[in-house]
Amino acid sequence: MNITSFKPYNNTNYSLHNNLLSRVSTPRRPHHVPNILTKEITPNTSCANQKSTGRCWIFAALNMLRRKVILNKKVGNGFEFSQSYVFFYDKLERMYYNLNLMKQFKQENRVVNDRLVQHLLKEPFGDGGQWVMFSNVANKYGLVPKDAYPESTHSSNSAGVNMVLSRLFRTCVKDIYNQPDNTDNFIDATMQKTYELLIRFFGEPPKTFSWNYKENDKVQTYNGTPQNFMTEFCEINFDDYVSLTHDPRNRYDTLYGVEHLGNVVNGETVKYLNLEMNRLNNITKCALDDNTPVWFGSDVGQFFNSKCGLLDSKSFDYINFLEIQDTMNKKDRIEFCESLMTHAMCYVGY
């Protein structure tokens, strides 16, 4: 590359180099943020804080479920399920799921530098997940209130535990590839160590617990297992829920999945029904009209104006501010890795 023909930028506007791009590219009159909603589901619950973790998918799912508990049991709007309880078992199950994938890849004669093997080795323990990955854990292990399994330092800041589990995982994969005849022994030993480590980082989850709560100002006590607690308090059948998506790369009214994406061996696979956007809007509206919150994932990072509490593609206009040519539509943005789902939340009104 010869840079001698490049022309310098001669504009004398120096606003950018001492300011955040989001500040200088915000339009003078940003898109209006409605402060009165036509429809808002009840009850209006308090916020939950995922802190320095990628547990948004767990928080969003539990925020969906907690409203029915608050309505049916009258336990108060501050009630929360334990997010770290689901997090613990997702880490445990994900280790087993990924090790069995590596066992399968070795049996398929995939070499270590195979792109699929390398992809899994690169980040085996990210915090992110999908709706079905939540329901897989909840169906197997149940749920508990936050009081029964509170936050720990590492459930609120997962970088350390992810680093250790990734090291443990890669060591086991190395052994699987070097001594394939002992694969099952390596996996068993790694799972035992994973369970021990998770207890050291998070604390041991309860197999049974006793929980006192107020129902209509009268003290009640629950004694039992997490599985029975979920059955009694949540009244949910996860088979009644499906994941929908809008992916203009592919045919609509068709079911799609992501190969090797999951967290529980023999659990439900991650799959989406691809629909046009107007149908997604209508279905979401119908759910909210029925006082049912909607779990959703979207690309949050690029257009989230935290100061205004606004997520909108018109939040910032850095394309015009920086005079960049942008010819990509949504299909192009997904296809060329400019956009992907980065955060899960709940729709609670419109």
WOKAVEN-V205880 format. One record per pair of residues at least 4 apart in sequence whose ideal C-beta (glycine too) atoms are under 8 Angstrom apart, sorted by the first residue. I is the first residue (numbers start at 1). J is the second residue. D is the distance in Angstrom with one decimal. If there is no record, write none. Layout:
{{I J D} {I J D}}
This chain:
{{14 18 7.3} {15 19 5.9} {15 24 4.9} {16 21 6.8} {16 24 5.7} {19 23 5.0} {19 24 5.0} {20 24 7.4} {21 25 5.7} {21 316 7.6} {21 318 5.5} {21 321 7.8} {21 322 8.0} {22 26 6.5} {22 305 7.2} {22 316 5.5} {22 318 7.7} {24 321 6.6} {25 316 4.7} {25 317 5.3} {25 318 3.9} {25 321 4.1} {25 322 7.6} {26 30 6.1} {26 305 7.0} {26 315 7.2} {26 316 5.9} {26 317 7.7} {27 314 7.1} {27 316 8.0} {27 317 5.6} {30 305 6.9} {30 308 6.4} {30 310 6.8} {30 312 8.0} {30 314 7.2} {30 315 6.4} {31 310 6.7} {31 312 4.9} {31 314 4.7} {31 315 6.9} {33 308 5.6} {33 309 6.6} {33 310 5.2} {37 349 4.1} {37 350 6.5} {38 349 7.8} {38 350 6.0} {39 285 7.9} {39 288 5.6} {39 289 6.4} {39 349 5.6} {39 350 5.5} {40 44 7.2} {40 348 6.4} {40 349 3.7} {41 67 7.1} {41 288 5.9} {41 291 4.9} {41 292 7.2} {41 293 5.8} {41 348 5.1} {41 349 6.4} {42 67 7.8} {42 71 7.6} {42 291 6.5} {43 67 6.1} {43 70 5.2} {43 71 6.4} {43 77 5.3} {44 77 6.9} {45 63 6.9} {45 66 6.3} {45 67 6.3} {45 70 6.7} {45 77 5.3} {45 78 7.8} {45 79 7.9} {46 77 6.0} {46 78 5.2} {48 59 5.3} {48 62 7.5} {48 63 6.1} {48 80 5.8} {48 83 7.1} {50 54 7.8} {50 55 4.8} {50 56 5.8} {50 58 7.9} {50 59 5.0} {50 83 7.2} {51 151 7.8} {51 156 4.1} {51 157 6.5} {52 156 6.5} {52 157 4.2} {52 158 7.2} {52 159 7.2} {53 87 7.6} {53 127 5.3} {53 155 7.2} {53 156 6.5} {53 157 6.8} {53 158 4.5} {54 126 6.3} {54 127 3.0} {54 128 4.9} {54 158 7.3} {55 59 5.7} {55 83 5.8} {55 87 5.8} {55 127 5.7} {55 158 7.8} {56 60 5.9} {56 128 7.7} {56 343 5.2} {56 344 4.4} {56 345 6.9} {57 61 6.4} {57 128 6.6} {57 129 4.3} {57 130 6.4} {57 131 7.1} {57 133 7.0} {57 134 6.0} {57 295 8.0} {57 297 7.4} {57 344 4.3} {58 62 6.2} {58 83 5.1} {58 86 4.9} {58 87 6.2} {58 90 7.4} {58 129 7.0} {58 134 6.0} {59 63 6.1} {59 83 5.7} {59 344 7.7} {60 64 6.8} {60 295 5.1} {60 296 7.7} {60 344 4.3} {60 345 5.4} {60 346 5.2} {61 65 6.7} {61 131 6.6} {61 134 4.3} {61 135 7.8} {61 138 7.9} {61 295 5.8} {61 344 7.9} {62 66 6.0} {62 80 7.1} {62 81 4.3} {62 83 6.0} {62 86 7.3} {62 143 7.6} {63 67 7.6} {63 293 7.0} {63 346 5.1} {64 293 4.8} {64 294 7.8} {64 295 5.6} {64 346 5.8} {65 69 6.8} {65 81 6.6} {65 143 7.5} {65 234 5.3} {65 236 6.3} {66 70 6.1} {66 79 5.7} {66 80 6.2} {66 81 6.0} {67 71 6.2} {67 293 6.4} {68 72 5.7} {68 234 6.8} {68 235 6.4} {68 236 7.5} {69 73 5.4} {69 75 6.3} {69 79 6.0} {69 233 5.1} {69 234 6.7} {70 74 7.4} {70 75 5.9} {70 76 6.9} {70 77 5.9} {70 79 5.5} {72 233 7.8} {72 235 7.1} {73 213 7.3} {73 215 5.4} {73 233 6.6} {74 214 7.9} {74 215 5.3} {74 216 4.9} {75 79 4.6} {75 213 5.1} {75 214 6.6} {75 215 6.4} {76 214 6.9} {79 145 7.1} {79 213 7.9} {80 145 7.3} {80 146 4.5} {81 85 7.5} {81 86 7.9} {81 143 5.2} {81 144 7.0} {81 145 6.2} {81 146 6.4} {82 86 7.3} {82 143 7.3} {82 144 4.9} {82 145 6.4} {82 146 4.7} {82 148 6.3} {82 149 4.1} {82 150 7.1} {83 87 6.1} {83 146 7.5} {83 151 7.7} {83 155 7.6} {84 88 6.3} {84 149 6.1} {84 150 7.2} {84 151 5.5} {84 152 6.5} {84 155 3.7} {84 156 7.9} {84 202 6.0} {85 89 7.1} {85 141 7.6} {85 143 6.8} {85 144 5.1} {85 148 7.7} {85 149 4.4} {85 205 5.5} {85 226 7.3} {86 90 6.0} {86 134 6.7} {86 137 5.3} {86 138 6.8} {86 141 7.8} {86 143 7.2} {87 91 6.5} {87 127 7.9} {87 155 5.6} {87 158 7.8} {87 202 7.4} {88 92 6.5} {88 149 7.9} {88 155 7.6} {88 198 5.6} {88 202 5.0} {88 205 5.4} {89 93 5.9} {89 137 5.0} {89 140 7.3} {89 141 4.8} {89 205 7.2} {90 94 5.8} {90 129 6.6} {90 133 6.9} {90 137 5.4} {90 263 5.6} {91 95 6.7} {91 125 7.0} {91 161 7.2} {91 165 6.5} {91 194 7.5} {91 198 5.8} {92 96 7.1} {92 191 7.7} {92 194 6.1} {92 195 6.3} {92 198 6.0} {93 97 6.0} {93 136 7.4} {93 137 6.6} {93 140 7.7} {93 263 5.2} {93 264 4.7} {93 265 7.5} {93 267 7.9} {94 98 6.0} {94 124 7.7} {94 125 6.8} {94 263 4.6} {95 99 6.2} {95 124 8.0} {95 125 7.9} {95 165 6.5} {95 168 7.7} {95 169 6.3} {95 190 7.0} {95 191 6.6} {95 194 4.8} {96 100 6.4} {96 187 7.4} {96 191 5.8} {96 265 6.0} {97 101 6.7} {97 262 5.8} {97 263 5.4} {97 264 6.3} {97 265 5.5} {98 102 6.6} {98 120 6.2} {98 124 5.2} {98 169 6.4} {99 103 6.5} {99 169 6.9} {99 172 6.1} {99 173 7.4} {99 176 7.6} {99 187 5.0} {99 190 6.4} {99 191 7.7} {100 104 6.5} {100 187 7.3} {100 265 5.7} {101 105 6.3} {101 120 6.4} {101 260 5.9} {102 106 6.4} {102 117 7.2} {102 120 6.9} {102 172 7.9} {102 173 4.9} {102 176 5.8} {103 107 6.5} {103 176 6.3} {103 183 5.4} {103 187 6.9} {104 108 6.3} {105 110 4.2} {105 114 7.0} {105 116 6.7} {105 117 5.4} {106 110 7.0} {106 176 5.7} {106 177 6.1} {106 180 5.7} {106 183 7.2} {110 114 4.1} {110 116 6.5} {110 117 5.5} {111 117 7.3} {112 117 5.8} {112 118 7.6} {112 121 8.0} {112 177 5.8} {113 117 7.3} {113 118 6.2} {114 118 6.7} {115 119 6.2} {116 120 6.8} {116 260 7.5} {117 121 6.2} {118 122 6.2} {120 124 5.9} {120 260 7.4} {121 170 6.1} {121 173 6.6} {123 166 7.6} {124 165 7.5} {124 166 5.5} {124 169 4.7} {124 170 7.5} {125 162 4.5} {125 165 4.8} {125 166 5.1} {125 169 7.0} {126 162 7.4} {127 158 5.5} {127 162 7.2} {129 133 4.0} {129 134 6.4} {129 263 6.6} {130 134 7.4} {130 243 7.0} {130 261 7.3} {130 270 4.9} {130 297 7.7} {131 135 6.5} {131 241 7.1} {131 243 5.2} {131 295 5.5} {132 136 6.2} {132 243 6.6} {132 262 7.9} {132 267 7.7} {132 268 4.9} {132 269 7.1} {132 270 5.0} {132 271 7.4} {133 137 7.0} {133 262 6.7} {133 263 4.6} {133 264 7.6} {133 267 8.0} {133 270 6.8} {134 138 6.1} {135 139 5.8} {135 238 4.0} {135 241 7.4} {135 268 6.6} {136 140 6.6} {136 262 7.5} {136 263 6.0} {136 264 4.0} {136 267 3.7} {136 268 5.8} {137 141 5.8} {137 263 7.0} {137 264 6.7} {138 142 6.8} {138 143 5.7} {138 230 6.3} {138 238 7.2} {139 238 6.2} {139 267 7.8} {140 264 6.5} {140 267 7.5} {141 205 7.8} {141 226 6.0} {141 227 7.2} {142 225 6.4} {142 226 3.2} {142 227 3.6} {142 228 7.1} {142 229 5.9} {142 230 4.3} {142 231 7.8} {143 226 6.0} {143 229 6.3} {143 230 4.4} {143 233 7.9} {143 234 6.7} {144 148 4.1} {144 149 5.2} {144 205 7.6} {144 206 6.3} {144 209 6.2} {144 211 7.8} {144 226 4.9} {144 229 6.1} {145 211 5.5} {145 213 7.5} {145 229 7.7} {146 150 6.0} {146 151 7.8} {147 211 6.2} {148 206 5.7} {148 209 4.4} {148 211 5.6} {149 203 7.3} {149 205 5.6} {149 206 6.2} {149 209 8.0} {151 155 5.2} {151 156 5.1} {152 156 7.0} {152 201 6.9} {152 202 5.1} {152 203 5.6} {153 157 6.3} {154 158 6.5} {154 160 5.9} {154 161 4.9} {154 201 4.2} {154 202 6.1} {155 201 7.7} {155 202 5.3} {158 162 5.3} {159 163 6.4} {160 164 6.6} {160 201 7.3} {161 165 6.1} {161 197 7.5} {161 198 7.4} {161 201 4.5} {161 202 7.6} {162 166 6.1} {163 167 6.6} {164 168 6.5} {164 197 6.2} {164 201 7.8} {165 169 6.1} {165 194 6.7} {165 197 7.0} {166 170 6.3} {167 171 6.3} {168 172 6.6} {168 190 6.1} {168 193 6.3} {168 194 6.5} {168 197 7.2} {169 173 6.4} {169 190 7.5} {170 174 6.4} {171 175 6.7} {171 190 7.9} {172 176 6.3} {172 186 5.3} {172 187 6.8} {172 189 8.0} {172 190 4.3} {173 177 6.4} {174 178 6.1} {175 179 5.8} {175 182 7.2} {175 186 4.6} {176 180 6.3} {176 183 5.0} {176 186 5.8} {176 187 7.7} {179 183 7.8} {179 186 7.5} {182 186 5.7} {183 187 6.3} {184 188 6.3} {185 189 6.3} {186 190 6.2} {187 191 6.3} {188 192 6.6} {189 193 6.5} {190 194 6.1} {191 195 6.5} {192 196 6.7} {193 197 6.2} {194 198 6.2} {195 199 6.6} {196 200 6.5} {197 201 6.2} {198 202 5.5} {199 203 6.6} {199 204 4.7} {205 226 7.7} {206 226 6.9} {207 225 6.8} {207 226 7.8} {208 223 7.4} {208 224 6.4} {208 225 5.3} {209 222 7.9} {209 223 7.8} {209 224 7.7} {209 226 7.5} {209 229 7.9} {210 221 6.4} {210 222 7.1} {210 223 5.0} {211 221 7.0} {211 222 4.6} {211 229 7.8} {212 219 6.1} {212 220 7.3} {212 221 5.3} {213 219 7.6} {213 220 5.7} {213 221 7.9} {213 222 7.1} {214 218 6.6} {214 219 5.8} {214 220 7.2} {215 220 4.9} {222 229 6.4} {222 232 7.5} {222 233 7.9} {224 228 4.2} {224 229 6.0} {224 232 7.7} {225 229 6.8} {226 230 6.5} {227 231 6.6} {228 232 6.0} {229 233 5.7} {230 234 4.9} {230 236 7.8} {231 235 7.9} {236 240 7.6} {242 273 6.0} {243 270 7.5} {243 271 6.8} {243 272 4.8} {243 273 7.2} {244 272 6.5} {244 273 5.3} {244 274 7.9} {244 275 5.4} {244 280 5.9} {244 283 6.8} {245 256 7.4} {245 272 3.9} {245 273 7.1} {245 274 5.5} {245 275 7.3} {246 274 7.2} {246 275 6.4} {246 276 7.0} {246 277 5.0} {246 280 5.6} {247 256 7.2} {247 272 7.7} {247 274 5.3} {247 334 6.7} {248 329 7.6} {248 330 5.5} {248 331 4.2} {248 334 7.6} {249 331 5.3} {249 334 6.0} {249 335 5.9} {250 254 6.7} {250 256 6.2} {250 274 5.6} {251 274 6.9} {252 274 5.4} {252 275 5.9} {252 276 5.3} {253 273 7.5} {253 274 7.1} {253 275 6.9} {254 273 7.5} {254 274 5.4} {255 271 5.6} {255 272 7.2} {255 273 5.5} {255 274 7.6} {256 271 6.6} {256 272 5.4} {256 274 5.8} {257 261 7.6} {257 269 5.8} {257 270 6.0} {257 271 4.3} {257 272 7.4} {258 270 5.6} {261 270 4.8} {262 267 6.4} {262 269 6.1} {262 270 6.0} {263 267 7.0} {264 268 8.0} {275 279 4.4} {275 280 5.5} {275 283 7.8} {276 280 7.4} {277 281 6.3} {278 282 6.4} {279 283 6.1} {280 284 6.2} {281 285 6.3} {282 286 6.4} {283 287 6.5} {284 288 6.4} {284 294 5.2} {284 296 7.8} {284 347 5.7} {284 350 7.7} {285 289 6.2} {285 350 6.3} {286 290 6.5} {287 292 4.4} {287 293 7.6} {287 294 5.1} {287 347 7.8} {288 292 6.9} {288 293 7.5} {288 294 6.8} {288 347 6.4} {288 348 7.4} {288 349 6.5} {288 350 6.0} {293 346 4.6} {293 347 6.3} {293 348 5.2} {294 346 6.5} {294 347 4.2} {295 344 6.5} {295 345 8.0} {295 346 6.0} {296 344 6.8} {296 345 6.3} {296 346 7.3} {296 347 5.9} {297 341 4.2} {297 342 7.9} {297 343 6.7} {297 344 4.5} {297 345 7.9} {298 311 7.4} {298 341 6.3} {298 342 7.6} {298 343 6.6} {298 345 7.6} {299 303 7.9} {299 339 4.8} {299 340 6.2} {299 341 6.3} {299 342 5.5} {299 343 7.9} {300 304 5.1} {300 311 6.4} {300 342 5.3} {300 343 3.9} {301 342 5.3} {301 343 7.7} {302 339 7.4} {303 311 6.1} {303 312 5.9} {303 313 5.2} {303 314 7.8} {303 315 4.6} {303 316 6.3} {304 310 7.5} {304 311 5.0} {304 315 7.0} {305 309 7.4} {305 310 4.4} {305 311 7.5} {305 312 7.6} {305 315 4.3} {305 316 7.2} {308 315 7.5} {310 315 5.5} {311 315 7.1} {317 321 5.8} {318 322 5.6} {318 324 7.7} {319 324 5.1} {319 326 4.9} {327 332 7.6} {328 332 3.7} {328 333 5.1} {328 336 6.9} {328 338 6.1} {329 333 7.1} {330 334 6.5} {330 339 7.2} {331 335 6.1} {332 336 5.8} {332 338 7.3} {333 338 4.1} {333 339 3.8} {334 338 7.7} {334 339 5.6} {334 340 7.1}}
